[in-house]
Amino acid sequence: MMVDSVHPERFEIRGDGRGSAAFGGVVAIALGLVILNMILSWDEPPLLALLFFWAFCLVCVVGGLLGLAAVLRSTLVPDFRVDATGFHATGGRFHAPWAEIGLIEVGTVEVHHHDYQRPRNSGPRRRRVFWVTRGDLRYEFQIIHEHPLPLDELAQQVTRFAGPVPVRALDTVERRPQWARKP
């Protein structure tokens, strides 16, 4: 969670856990460059092998560059931003002006998470959520962080910009059997 000290007129939340994606992008680019070096050092390789390795090299380098670009974008663009214009979520794809928002609730959702690589790490996970009521629709936005952010601090930061829009911090935990949407 970040209060922008350079621009105190907004409150931003950035997700975490992007280090492994950046590492994967770097490894993919390195693998592509190693294969490219191998291709360039061959003397009269078979055509089929040459085509295969060139294609694999391009997939590795382009995939790694796309992965690094996605990590860079997610680092520069916050997941959530609250400012004088309204509530912005999911990297700028959702924007609700304060005049259209009826209620904002900050709460906790607990859902079962199954870790297929390490089954012992499976179990309930808690995430902070924003429920934004806009017209007749209630939107839910989950904050993905290793450790849940302080509920009262989230509500206080949103209240700072909300003006007449009521902001409630809910102490109850909504439990769900899985990550999928509720019916």
C-alpha positions as CSV (number, residue, x, y, z in Angstrom):
1,M,0.0,0.0,0.0
2,M,1.3,3.4,-0.9
3,V,0.4,6.9,-0.1
4,D,2.1,8.9,-2.7
5,S,4.3,11.5,-0.9
6,V,5.1,13.3,-4.1
7,H,1.4,13.6,-5.1
8,P,-0.7,13.6,-1.8
9,E,-3.8,14.2,-3.9
10,R,-4.1,10.5,-4.6
11,F,-3.9,7.1,-2.8
12,E,-2.6,4.1,-4.7
13,I,-2.3,0.4,-4.0
14,R,0.1,-1.7,-6.0
15,G,0.1,-5.5,-6.1
16,D,3.0,-7.6,-5.0
17,G,4.5,-10.9,-6.2
18,R,5.9,-9.7,-9.5
19,G,9.5,-10.8,-8.9
20,S,9.0,-14.4,-10.1
21,A,7.5,-13.1,-13.4
22,A,10.4,-10.8,-13.9
23,F,12.8,-13.6,-13.2
24,G,11.0,-15.9,-15.7
25,G,11.3,-13.2,-18.4
26,V,15.0,-12.8,-17.8
27,V,15.6,-16.6,-17.9
28,A,13.5,-16.9,-21.1
29,I,15.6,-14.1,-22.8
30,A,18.8,-15.6,-21.6
31,L,17.8,-19.1,-23.0
32,G,16.9,-17.5,-26.3
33,L,20.2,-15.7,-26.5
34,V,22.1,-18.9,-25.6
35,I,20.3,-20.8,-28.4
36,L,21.0,-17.9,-30.8
37,N,24.7,-18.2,-30.0
38,M,24.5,-21.9,-30.6
39,I,22.8,-21.4,-34.0
40,L,25.3,-18.8,-35.1
41,S,28.3,-21.1,-34.3
42,W,27.0,-24.1,-36.4
43,D,28.7,-25.0,-39.7
44,E,26.1,-26.2,-42.2
45,P,23.3,-27.4,-39.9
46,P,20.4,-29.4,-41.2
47,L,17.6,-27.1,-42.4
48,L,14.9,-28.6,-40.2
49,A,17.1,-28.2,-37.1
50,L,18.0,-24.7,-38.1
51,L,14.3,-23.7,-38.5
52,F,13.3,-25.3,-35.2
53,F,16.0,-23.6,-33.2
54,W,15.4,-20.2,-34.8
55,A,11.7,-20.5,-34.0
56,F,12.4,-21.6,-30.4
57,C,14.9,-18.8,-30.0
58,L,12.4,-16.2,-31.2
59,V,9.7,-17.6,-28.9
60,C,12.0,-17.4,-25.9
61,V,13.2,-13.9,-26.6
62,V,9.8,-12.4,-27.6
63,G,8.0,-14.2,-24.7
64,G,10.6,-12.9,-22.2
65,L,10.4,-9.4,-23.5
66,L,6.6,-9.5,-23.3
67,G,6.8,-10.8,-19.7
68,L,9.2,-8.1,-18.7
69,A,7.0,-5.5,-20.4
70,A,4.0,-6.7,-18.4
71,V,6.0,-6.6,-15.2
72,L,7.2,-3.0,-16.0
73,R,3.6,-1.9,-16.8
74,S,2.2,-3.4,-13.6
75,T,5.0,-1.6,-11.7
76,L,4.2,1.8,-13.2
77,V,0.4,1.5,-13.2
78,P,-1.2,1.0,-9.8
79,D,-3.9,-1.7,-9.2
80,F,-6.1,0.8,-7.4
81,R,-6.1,4.6,-7.2
82,V,-8.5,6.9,-5.3
83,D,-8.3,10.6,-6.0
84,A,-10.6,13.6,-6.4
85,T,-12.0,12.3,-9.7
86,G,-13.2,8.9,-8.3
87,F,-12.3,5.3,-7.8
88,H,-10.0,3.6,-10.3
89,A,-9.3,-0.1,-10.3
90,T,-7.7,-2.9,-12.3
91,G,-4.9,-0.8,-13.8
92,G,-7.2,1.9,-15.1
93,R,-9.9,-0.3,-16.7
94,F,-12.6,0.6,-14.2
95,H,-13.3,4.2,-13.3
96,A,-16.3,5.4,-11.3
97,P,-16.7,9.1,-10.6
98,W,-17.8,9.9,-7.0
99,A,-21.1,11.2,-8.3
100,E,-22.0,7.7,-9.6
101,I,-20.9,5.8,-6.5
102,G,-23.5,5.1,-3.8
103,L,-21.4,3.2,-1.3
104,I,-17.9,1.8,-0.9
105,E,-17.3,-1.1,1.5
106,V,-13.9,-2.4,2.5
107,G,-13.9,-5.9,3.8
108,T,-12.2,-9.3,3.8
109,V,-12.9,-12.4,1.7
110,E,-11.6,-15.8,2.7
111,V,-11.5,-18.4,0.0
112,H,-10.0,-21.8,-0.4
113,H,-6.8,-21.8,-2.5
114,H,-5.3,-25.0,-3.9
115,D,-1.6,-25.0,-4.6
116,Y,-1.0,-27.7,-7.1
117,Q,2.8,-27.5,-6.9
118,R,2.9,-27.6,-3.1
119,P,-0.3,-29.2,-1.8
120,R,0.7,-28.5,1.9
121,N,0.4,-24.8,1.1
122,S,-3.3,-25.2,0.2
123,G,-5.9,-23.8,2.4
124,P,-7.9,-20.6,3.2
125,R,-6.4,-17.3,2.0
126,R,-7.6,-13.9,3.1
127,R,-7.8,-10.9,0.8
128,R,-8.9,-7.4,1.3
129,V,-11.7,-6.3,-1.1
130,F,-13.4,-3.1,-2.2
131,W,-17.1,-3.4,-2.9
132,V,-18.1,-0.4,-5.0
133,T,-21.9,0.1,-5.4
134,R,-22.5,2.0,-8.7
135,G,-26.2,2.3,-9.6
136,D,-27.8,-1.1,-9.1
137,L,-24.5,-3.0,-9.5
138,R,-22.0,-4.0,-6.8
139,Y,-18.5,-4.5,-8.1
140,E,-15.9,-6.4,-6.2
141,F,-12.1,-5.8,-6.4
142,Q,-9.7,-8.0,-4.5
143,I,-6.3,-6.6,-3.3
144,I,-3.7,-9.3,-3.9
145,H,-1.0,-9.0,-1.3
146,E,1.0,-11.6,0.7
147,H,-0.3,-10.2,4.0
148,P,-3.7,-8.4,4.2
149,L,-3.5,-4.7,4.4
150,P,-4.9,-2.9,7.5
151,L,-8.7,-2.6,7.1
152,D,-9.1,0.6,9.0
153,E,-6.2,2.3,7.1
154,L,-7.7,1.4,3.8
155,A,-11.1,2.7,4.7
156,Q,-9.6,5.9,6.1
157,Q,-7.6,6.6,2.9
158,V,-10.7,6.1,0.7
159,T,-12.8,8.3,3.0
160,R,-10.2,11.1,2.6
161,F,-11.2,11.4,-1.0
162,A,-14.8,10.1,-1.1
163,G,-16.5,13.3,0.0
164,P,-20.3,12.6,0.6
165,V,-20.0,8.9,-0.5
166,P,-20.2,6.7,2.6
167,V,-17.3,4.3,3.2
168,R,-17.7,1.4,5.5
169,A,-15.1,-1.0,6.9
170,L,-16.7,-4.4,7.5
171,D,-15.2,-6.5,10.3
172,T,-16.9,-9.7,9.2
173,V,-15.1,-12.1,6.9
174,E,-17.0,-13.5,3.9
175,R,-16.0,-17.1,3.4
176,R,-16.2,-18.7,0.0
177,P,-15.4,-22.3,-1.0
178,Q,-13.4,-21.3,-4.1
179,W,-12.1,-18.3,-6.1
180,A,-14.9,-18.4,-8.6
181,R,-17.6,-15.8,-8.6
182,K,-20.6,-16.2,-6.5
183,P,-23.8,-17.3,-8.4
